[in-house]
Amino acid sequence: ITGLGCNVMAIMSSRNIKNEPKRIATILSAPFISCSARLPIYVIFINIFFEKHLAMVLLFLYSLGIVVAIGISYVISHFIYNSKAEMTIYNLPKYRKIAFKYLVRIIYQKIKGFVLKAGKLILIGSMGLWFLTHYTFSGYTTNVDNSILVILSNTIAPIFKPLGFGTYAAVASLVSAFLAKELAISAMLIMYDVSSIVDLQNTIAIEFDAASALSFLVFTLLYIPCISTLGAIYEQLPKKKYIIFSIVTSLTIAYILSFIVYNISKILI
């Protein structure tokens, strides 16, 4: 439930789960819950293509994320770790007035721990994205159209054609959203060379149709979690195999379900 606000908070709160297999299952399934950072992307596309069915499409996306999260959690709990069901009992302590010094110290320790562990991934990701948007293979550039990001996006774009959005701008926005999901819209503004949301909506209406738009939203919902979420996963499960599992699983599920949604939508819409 916390993941509906932010996946990072959901993962951090999993430390209260004493059963280790259940804790791992919770951490690795939490990124599939649709966080609030994805909402701006939904709103832009839904207002263009599904204005009359806004609530239905939004409910579909949130429900799909929850269903996938439950499925991943079930598979991890019952097939990978074969964990048995356990009852969790919480003993609530007496409510007491918290000393301000103690509160400050706890907050400082928690923030420091997150920044030192997850912050490393965030810093590396930020530097990587800046490099991709400001350099070509021959040197520094101020023209984003010549950047490595655009070149790589054009190279990767054909992979997404079966999903309905095989354009460099769509792919570049997905790459940018890896740093933070909200950046997908900002990246599209840059890639399409428009200065306002209205102009962006007009461009999206041309570049996408209803089927490809819904496919793009499903992929945005399920593909690689943002770098802060990966940092939180690494902070809770400091082994590379869990990061690799999260990336590979999310990309695979996102691609398969987006492909299915796109092809069904072409028939029904």
Helices and strands as residue ranges (DSSP letters): G 2-4, H 7-12, G 13-16, H 20-29, G 30-32, G 36-38, H 39-49, G 51-53, H 54-75, I 76-80, H 100-134, E 135-136, E 139-140, G 144-146, H 148-156, G 157-163, H 168-177, H 183-191, H 197-207, H 210-222, H 227-236, H 240-268
